[in-house]
Amino acid sequence: MKSSPLIDEQFALEREAIKVGLKKLQDNSLKLELKDYASASIYGVASTQTLLPLVVQKIIDTNDRIHHHSNGPAFKEIYEYLEPIEPLAAASIAVKLTFDNVFSCREKKTLAVHIIHSIGVALEQECQLRYYEEKAPGLLKTIKEKYWHESCGTQQRFVVTRTMMNRCEVEPWKTWSSDARKKLGGWLLDCVMGASGWFERFKMRKGYKTSTHIVPSIEFLEIKDKVMADAELFSPCAWPMLVKPKLWSNEERGGYLMNEVMKGHDMVRRGTGGLIQGKDPIAFLNKISGVGLRLNPFTVNVALHLYEKGISVGKFIPIVELPLPPKPPDIETNKESRKSYRRKAAEVRNKNAGSFRRACRTKMTMEAIKRFKDRERFFIPYSFDYRSRAYGIPSLLTPQDTDFGKSLLVFADPSFMNEEAKEWLAFQCATTYGHSLDKSSWDERQQWVKDNLNLIASIARDPIDCLPDWEVADEPFQFLAACDEYYHCVMEEDRSYTSLMVATDATCSGLQILAGMARDKSTAELVNVLPSDRPQDAYKRVAEIAKPNCPESVQPYMDRKTVKRVVMTLPYNSKPFSNRAYIKEALLEKGVEISKEDLTLTVQAVRDAMHVIVPGPMKVMAWIEKEVAAAIKRGVTEITWTTPSGFNVSQQLMKKDKPQIIKLQLLGRCELSVNRYTDEPDIARHKAATAPNLIHSLDGCLLAKSAIRFSHPLCTIHDSVLCRATDMSELSRIVRETYMEMFAEHDYLTDFARQIGAETEPPIIDDLEPESVIESTYFFC
């Protein structure tokens, strides 16, 4: 590769990404060790998964000997105290505390007597909380909801729970003797050490005093080094690039320039190694990876001001740290005063910890802004998932970010304004403002902008003072960016070019794809495949059909919002169980509680309505489930198909060993699975996944084939396309033409049937002429 100053900068940036990523990995491990929490580190988690089954088996063997009346150390205490504790629970406590203490940075924590004591105390606390759960389950639930903040330590949670139980005069817990805790802790530590050979006793002499410490063995240190070395392969930070990414091919990795950065990234994520992909998908991936972007100075400046002032808007959440309360003057001598201060300080720390977690993504985005805000252009390297959808390798400053992240981006290459662009910028203003405008007709959106010129101008001129006016939008930051572009390009005309990303989305892309495959006219009409005067609303139509068959108590609330998630997830094989949750949640948002019986009737009414108005998709998905099950029973181990773009999909879903899962009261969830995957295909998972994955592969195909034909900068987000306002009419036309070619000139469902070896003919209704989509204004809107 020919060297240039920019390429040299990119190499320097990637070397920095490696350095920063490695430092974050090392700092994270050190931070956890400093907090005596090494079990949550990379090496701690990986090692625990290996060690747990061995410790569990050793505990089971001991329990078997106890029940066969064999003698042994601590058998009396094990039988008396640990009878109600599952082997997995006891093993999880022992393994976690062994790792936390052995790898602590504090020498006293590694003392054998301390580790034994810690395990014994943790066992008793687990048993005590289970005792409270049996005696006062409602009270324990209330205490957890009110006092167990995520930032609280386990000891704080335990003390609060014990104190509240005593205040409420719950029958006291019978405390274990220190000797019992010592014997149980010692026995479990021996189980951990004996099962693995990863830890050993080491005698340390200081003066006349000898102490015994538990230290990692050489064998484990070698395992730890290997785990960390493997983790380092994936540690480099993924940032945007200063030069065009390397081109992908079936023979060469694309993306970043350095192999050290690309080791953790394949062209197809979670794909089957060795699959050869067609030239069109690769050309699409290289095209979108080569689109130059830059930061929008208008939204960047607004964000910097809001961040400095600690003002939250939507998912833009700055870190706002509350100060600790002032210490009372008598804190050293007054016990009540000291207790009150600690309680107030703990509440502030809890709030600050919660604020920090919520603000993490905003903080990372602001750091990325500082790195790239002065760059004239940068690029996002992309890769596929195994279904052909393209995802940016970086997680920040990409078109697939949050509303705030998207608003920061514009195309690096602007285009000169024309009359058509003015209408598309108005479209972007109305659509991002939302409040049902995204469901309005083209003319209604244009009229809304004409009626709100003063609002748009005020926001563009003074976004901070007008914050209440734009933060109420459905997509506030993108609306803010659209107002600025419309004001300068259309109203003031002091900007003769536009670089804003205008976005159009498919209307229920899953149903659009299914309508094309089944050639189902009634579904096609509902999802704007066919031309109409205004956008069709599939959600509203389902609600109208279902309403008469719903219980009377539900009928007043049966609208598009109530059924939206059910209809939206239909193409992705949602079942009545998930439908129940969606409808129940939608009704609760309206303040309506529904009985189980009425919920069952409502779900059935909605699903019956979908059989009436989207018959093609319902039949296609049922047919796919049946044929996939038949294929697996014939001995097929993976379901494969090729999309019209030439992308090869391999769906391998093997049965998992059923894990044994226990949720400890204080230490959280623990899971035991010896061999996670078997060699047997999972029929149930294949039946559930094939239709959704087929749809995803085809909407990926639709965008890939469209992008290749499009000669201007563009970005894609699953079933959405983004380009400049001057180019959107052309891109919309190309997308419609591509859909027509995929489903009018080819019978893809029959082709898919052949590829999976279907035993029956696919259910094609065949009353739709897909070429009609050419005239559809709202296919993408």
N, C-alpha and C positions, 0 to 999 in steps of 0.2 A: 504494500500500500504506500503510495507516494506521501511523503511527509509534508505537513503544512503547519503553520502556527496553531490553527484550530484543532487539527488532529493531535498535535502535541498536548494541547490543553485538555482534550478528551481523555488521552492516556493518563494525564495527571489527575483528572477528575475520577477516573476509574480506580487509580491507585489509592486515591483518598477514600473512595467508597469502600475499598477492601479494608483499609486501615480503620476507618470509622466503624464499619460493621464488626470487625474483629474486636475492637475496643468495647463496643456495646455488649458483645457476647461475653467477654472477659469481665467487664464491669458488672454485668447482671449476675454472673456466677459469684463474684466477690461480694456483691451487695447482699445476696441471699445467704452467703456464709457468714457475713457480719451480723445478719439478723437471726442467725441460728436456724436457717430455713433451707439448708442445702438439699433437702429432699425434693424441693421444687425446681432445682436447677436442671439443666439439660442432662447432665450425667446422672443426677439423682433420679429423675423420672425414668430414664431409660433403664437404669440399674434396678430400680424398684420393680419394674414390670418383669424382669428376669428372676429376681430374688423371691418375690411374693409366693409363687407356686411352691417353691422348695420349702419355705418356712411353714406355709399352710400344711404341707404334707407331714412335716416333722411334728407339728402340733396335733394333727389327726392321729399319728402313730402313738403319741403320748396318751391321748385320750383313750385310744383302744386299749392300751396297757392298763390304764386306770380301771376301765370297765371290766377287764379280765383279772382284777384284783392283784396286779403286779405291784411290787414295791418300787420306790424310787424317790429321788429328792423332790420336795415341794409338791408331791402328789396330793397330799391332804389339802393344801391351799388351792391347788388347781381345781380339785373336785368341788371344794366348798364355794370358791369365789368366781370361778370362770365358767361354771356350767352354763349360764345363760349367754355367754359371749361366743359368737361364731368364730371358728378358726381364722377366717379371713379378717375379721375385725381385730382379733388379737395380733395377728401377723402384721397387719397394716400399721397398727400403733407402734409395735416393736421396730419394724423396719424404718418407719418415718423418723422416730426419735433417735435411732442409731445413726442414721445419716445426718440428721440435724446437729447432733452433738459431736460426732467424730470429726466432721469437717468444719466445726465452729472455729472461729479465729481466737476464741478465748480458751486458754489452756485448761482452766478448771472444768470446762464443759466436757472435755475428753476423758476425765477421770471415770474409771469403771463404776465407782460408787455413785457418781452423779447420774450416769446413764441408767443404771439400775433403778435408782430412785425416780428418775423422770418417767421411765416406762411404768413403774408401779403406780405412781400418782395418776398418770394418764388413763390407765386401766380402771382405776377406782372412779375417776371423774366420768368416764364413759358409762360405767355401771350406775353411777348415781343419777346421771341425767336420764338414763333409761328407766330408773326407778321413779323419777318425777313424771316421766311421760306416762307411766302406768297409773300413778296416783292422781295426777292433776293435768291431764292432757290439754285441756282448754287453756289453763293458766300458762303452761309452758309455751304453747303456741303464741299467746299474747306477748309473753316476755321476749320471745325470739323476734317477733315482728316489730316490737317497740324499741328494744335495747340492743339487739344483735346487729350493729352496723358492720359493714364490710371491713372497716378500718379497725375494729376492735380485735385485740388479740384473744387467743383461746382462753387464757387465764382470766382476762377481764370478763369475758362472756360467762365463764363458769361462776365467778364470784358474784356477778350480778344476779344470775339465776338462783344460786343458793340463797342469797340475801332476800330476794323477793319471795322465794318459797317459804323461808322461815317467817317472814313478815305475815304471810297469809296463813300461817299455822298449818302448813302441810306436815303430815307425820314425818318426823325427822329421819334422816338417813343414818343407818348404823355404820359408823366410821370403821374402816379397816385398821388393823394394827400396823405399826411401822414394820414389824417383822414379816407380816403377810405381804405387804407391798414389796419388801426387799426380796423375799423368796420368789414372788411371781415375776418381778422385774428381772431378777438374775436368771431365772429359767428361760424367759423369752429372749434375753440377750444371748444366752447359750444357743438357743434355737437358731437365731440369726447367724451367729458365728459358725456354728456347726454345719448349717445347711449350705453355706456358700464358700467358706474358706477365704472370704474377702476381708475379714477383720481379725486382728490378733491382739493379745495382751502384751503390753510393753511396760517394763518396770523402770521408773525414773527415780534416780536418787538425788536429793538435794540436801547437802549436809548430812545429818543423821537420820533424815526422814526419807522413806521409800514409798512411792505411790504407784499405783497401777493405772495405766491409761489404755484406752482402746484406740488402736490406730489401723489405718488401711494396710492391707498386705500388698506385697509387690505385685501379686497377681491382679488385684483390683486396680492398682495405680496404672497398670498397663491397659486395662479395660477402659478406665476413665480417660486416658490419653487418646485412645482410639475413638471413643464417643465424641470427645471435644474436637478431634481432627475432622471427623465426619461432619460435625456441626459447622465447622469453619468453612466448608464448601458452600454452605448456603448463607453464610453471614454477610457477604458484601451488600452494602446498601444499594437499592435499585433506584437510581435517579434518572431524570430525563437526560438526553444526550445532546452534546453541542454540535455534533456532526450527524449525518444520516447514518442510521444503524447499518451494520453489515447485512447483506442480503441473505435471506434464508434459501436453502435448497435441500433436497433429499440427502445430499452428500455433506453439506457444510452447515454448521450452526450460524445463525444470523444474530442480530442484536448487538450487544456490546462488543467492543474491539478485543478485550482481553479474555482469554480462556478462563482465567481465575474468577472472573465475574459471571461468566456464562455457564459454569459447571452445574449450577443448580437450576438451569432453565433449558427445557427442551422445546422444540417447535410445537409439539403436541403435549400438553400437560396431561398426566395420568393416562397417557396413551400406551398402546402396545408397541414395544420396541420393534423396529424393522419394517413398519408399515410405510409403503411408498405413497406419497400424496400427489394428486394431480397438479398440473402446472397452474391452473386457474386459482386454486386456494393459495398457493405459494405466492403467485403474482399479487393477489389481493393483500396478503399479509405484508409483503414488501412495499406495496403502494401506501397503505395507511401508516406504516412505520416511517415512510419518507416524507410525510406531511409536516411542514414547518409550523411551529406555534410560537407564540410569545405571550407575555403577561399583559393584561389590560391595565394600564396605569390608573385608570379611573377607579376601578374596583379595588385595586391594590392600595391606593391612597385612603379610600374609605375604610378598608379592613385595618390598615395600620392605625388609623385614628380610633376605631372602635376597640381594637386590642389594647391600645395604650390606656383608654378610659375604662376598660373592663366592662364593655356593653355587649350583651349577648343578643344575637338575632338568629332565629332558627337553630341550625346545628353549628353555627359559629359561636363558640363558647370560650371566651378568654379565661385564663386562670385568675381567679379573684381569691386572694388569701386573706382570711379574716385574722385580725391580730388576737393574740391570747389575752384574756382578761388580766387586768393589773393584779399583782399579788397583794393580798391584804397585809397591813403592817404587822399584824399579830400572827402571821402564818406559822412562825417557829414555835409559838407557845400555846396557841389555841387550836385544839384538835378539831373542833367543829368548823372553824374558819378554814383550816387546812383541807378538811374533807370537802367543804363547799367549793373551794377553789379548784381542787382536782376534778370535781364533777364538771364544773363549767369549762375548764380547760379541755377535758376529754370531749365535750360536745363540740367545741370549736375545732379540735383536731379531726374529729369525725367529719364535720362539714368540709373542712379544707381537703381532706383525703378524697371525699366524694367529688368535690369540685375539680380536683386535679385529674381524676380519672375521666370525667366527662370532657375535660378540656384538652386531653392528650392529642387528639387528631388535629384540633385547631392549632395547637402549639407546634406540631410537626409541620403543618402546612405553612405557618408563618416563617418557620426556619427555612423551608424550601423557597419561599418567596424571596427571602434575603439572598439566597444563593443564585437565583435566576432572574431577578427583577431588572437587571441591567443588560440582559442578553437580548440581542436582536432576534434570535430564533433558537429554538431547541426542538428536539424530536422525541417521540415516545416509541420505544421498541415494543412490538406486540408479539404474542404467541397465541396458539389455539388451545381451547380445551378439547377433549377427545370427541366432542360432538360438532366441532367446526366453528364454535363461537370465538371471536377474537377478544382478547383481554390485554390491556397494557401491562407490561412487566413491572414498571414502577406503580406504586400505590397512591402517589401524590402528584398533583398538577397534571392530571389526565382528564379527558372528556368523560370518563366513567366515574368521576368523583362525586361528592355531594353537591348540592345546589351551590354552596359557597365555592367549592373547588372548580366547578364548571364555569362559574362567572369570572374566574380569574383568567380564562384562556380566550385568546383570539387567534385567528390565522395570521401567520407571519407575512403572508403575501396578500395585501388588500386588493380589491377590485373597484373600478370606478363606478359610481352610482348611476342607476338608470331608473326609469319610472317603475318598472317591475320590482326593483329592489325596495322602493319605498313601501310598497304593499306588504312585502315579506317582513320588513322591519316592524310594521304595524302589527302583523300577524304574531311576531315574536313577543311584542309588548303585551298584547291581549292574552296570549296563550300562557305566558309565564305569570301574569297577574292571577289567572285562574278564576276561582269563584264561579265555576261552571262555564266560563268563557271558552275553555278548551273543548267544550262540547257544543259550542255555538257555531252557526254557519260562518262562512268566509265573510259575507257582507256584515254580519252582526259584529264580528271582531273588528273589522275595519271601522265601523261606525262607533264602536266603543272608544277607539283611539281618537277619533275626531271629536267625540264628546268630552274627552279628558286631556286635551292638549295642555291646559294650564297645569294639571297635575304632573304630567310628564315633564314639562319645562321646569317646574319648581324642583322636582326631584333631581333633574340633571344639573341644575344650577347650584343647588345647596342640599346635597344628600343628607348631611348631618342634621340640619334643622328640620328636614322633611322626613326624618326617620320613621315617625308614626305612620306616614302615608305609604311607605313602601315595605315596611316590615310585616304588614298584614297580607301581603301577596302569598299565593301558594308556593312560589319559588322566588323568595324575596331578592336574593342577590342576582339571579339571572334577570329578573324584572328590572332591577337597578341598572344593570349593564345595558339592557335593551332601551331603557329610557334615555340613557346618555347617548347611545348610537342614533336613536330616532331624532333626538333633539338637534344634534349637530349635523346629521346627514340630511334630514328632511325639513325640520322647522327653521333652523338658522342657516343651513346650507353653507356653514363655514368649514365643513369637512366634505371633500368631493369623493371620498373613497370609503369603503366599508370593509371591515375585517371581522365583524361579529359572527359568532357561530349561531346560525338559525337552525332550530331542530324541528323535525317532524317525526311523529311516532305512528306506528301501525295501530290500527283499531283492532284490539284483541287479536294479535298476530297469530296465536295458536289456532283460533277459530278460522282465521283467513286461510291458513295453510291447510287445515282439515277440509274447509269448504272446497278448496281447489283440488285436493286429492279425491274427495268424494263427488266432485262436480255437483255440489248441493246448492241449488239456487236460493232456497229460503234462508240458509245460513249466510250465504254470500251477501244477500241484501242487508242482513242485520249488521254485518261488520264492514260495510262500505266497499266491498269488492265491486259491487254494481253501482252505477251512477245514481245520485239522488240530489235533491235540492239543498239538503242540509245533512250533517252527520247523523247517521243512524245510531240508536242507543240500544245495544243488545241487553244491557242490564235492566233498563226500564221495561223492555218488552217482556223479559222473563218474569219480572215482578208483576206485571199486569196479568199475564196468563196464570201465574201461580196464586194470585190474591184470592179469587173466589173459592179455592180449595184449601185455604189456610183457616185455622181456627178464628172465630170472630174476634177474639182478643188481640190477634196479631194483625188482622187485615188493615187497620188504620195506619200501621207502620210498615206495610209491605211496599217498599219503593226500591229504586235502583241501588241505593246505598246498602240496604239490607242484604241484597242478593249479589252485590258486586264481586266479592271475593270468591263466592261459590262459582259464578260464571267464569271469572277470570282464571280460576285454577282447574276448570273442567278439562281443558286440553292436556293438562299435566296430571291427569288420572286421579284427581281428588275423589275421595270416597265419602259415603254418608257420615262417617265419624268426624272427619275434618270439617265437612259441611256444617255439622251441628255446632262446632266451636265458632266458625265464622259468623253464622247467623245469630248465635247467642251473644257474641261480642258486639255485633252491630246493633242489636236491640238494647243491650245494656248501655251503649253510648247514647241512646235516645231515652234512657231512664226506664226501660221496660224489662221486667224480669219475666221469664217464660218458664212454664213447668216442663218437665221432661216429656210428658205426653204431648203437649202442644208443640214442643220443639220437634219431636219425631214426625208429627203430621206436617209441620211447616217444611221440614227438609224434604219429605216425600213429595209435597206439592211442588217445590222448586225443581226437583229432579224430574218429575213428570212433565213439568212445563218445558224443560230443556229437551226432553224426548220429542215434544211436539214441534218446537220451533227450530231446533238444531239437530234434526234426525240423522243427517249424514255423519257429523262428528261422533255422535253416540254410537252409531253402528260401526264406524271405522275402528274406534278404540276397543269396542268389544271384540271385533274380529281380530285385531292385533293381539289382544290378550290370549285368545283361543289358539291362534297359530303359533305364537311364541311358546306357549306351554307344550303344544304338540311337538315342536322342534326340539325342545329340551328333552322330552320323553323319548324322542328318537335317538338321542345320544349326542346332540349338538352341545358343545361346551361353551360357545360364545355366539352371539348374534352379530352378524356383520352386514353392512350395506354401504353402497357408494352413492353419494348425492349427485345431482346433475352437474355440479361444478367439478366433480372428480375427487372429492374428499372421501377418504375411506374411514368409516366408523367401525370400531371394534368394541363391542359391549361385553365385558367379562365381569360377571357378578357371581361370585362363588359363595357358598354357604359359609357362615361364620359359626365357630364354636360359640355356644351361648355363654356369655360371660356371667360370672357370679358377681353381683353388684350389691354393696352394702353402703349405706350412708351413716357414717359415724356422727355422733351428736356434736362433737367439737371439731374433729379433724376433717370432716367433709366426706366426699364420695370416694370410695375405693372399689376397684374393679379387678377381677381375676379372670384372665383368659390365657390359657397355655398356648394353644395354636389358634391364632385369630381366624385364619381362613382354611377351609378344607378344599379338596379337589373336586367337590361336587357342585355343579351349577345350582344356583338358587332360583327355582321356578317362580316363586312369589315375587321376588325382586325384579326378575326379568319381565314378568307380566306388568308390574307397576311402572317400570322405567322405560320400556321400549317406546310407547307412544310419545311421552314427553321428549325423549332424546331424539326421536325421529323428527319431531316438530322443530326442536332446537337446531338440528342439523340442516333442515330445509330453510329456516329463516336465516341461518348463517350463509347458506348457499345463495339465497335471494340477494343478500347484501353484497356478497363477494362478487357475484356475476354482474351486479349493477355497478359496483365500484370500478371494476375493470373497464367498463364502457365509458365511465365518467372522466372527463379530461381536466377537472379542476380539483382543488384541495377539498378533502372531505374527511370526516371521522364517523365512526359507527358505534352505537351502544346497543348491542343485541338486536332489537327490532326497531331501532331508531337511527336516522341519518342526520348528520349535521354538515352544513356547508355555508358559504357566503350567501347573502340575500340575492345577489345578482345571478346566482347559479341554481337556486332551489327549484325553479320551474323545470329546468332541464333535468335535474336529478330526480324529481318526482315522476316525470315522464318515463325516464329510464327504468325506475323501480317498477312502474306499472307494466311496462313492456316486458320486463324480465319475468314478472309473475305470469303474464300471459304465455310466454314461451315455455315456462316450466310446466304449466298445467293445461295449456291448450294444445300445444304441439307435441306434448309427451304425456302419456298415461303413466304417471310416476307410481301410483299405488299398485298398478299391475306389475310394474318393474320391481317394486319393493317386494311384492308377493313372490316373484320368481327368485329374488336374491335370498330370501329366507326359507325357500322351499315350502311355501304354503300349500296346504292340502285342499283348500277351497278357494273359490273365486272371491276377490275383495268386493265389498258392498258399495258399488259405485251407483249413485242415484242418477247421474247423467242428465240432469235438466238445466245445467249451467253452461253457458258459453263464456269461458274465462277471458276471451278477447274483449268482452265488454268492459273489463277493468280499465282499459285505455281511457275511457270517458269518465272514470270515477274521480271526482274532485277530492273526496275525503278518504281515499284508500290509505294514504299517509297524511295525517293532519294534526 
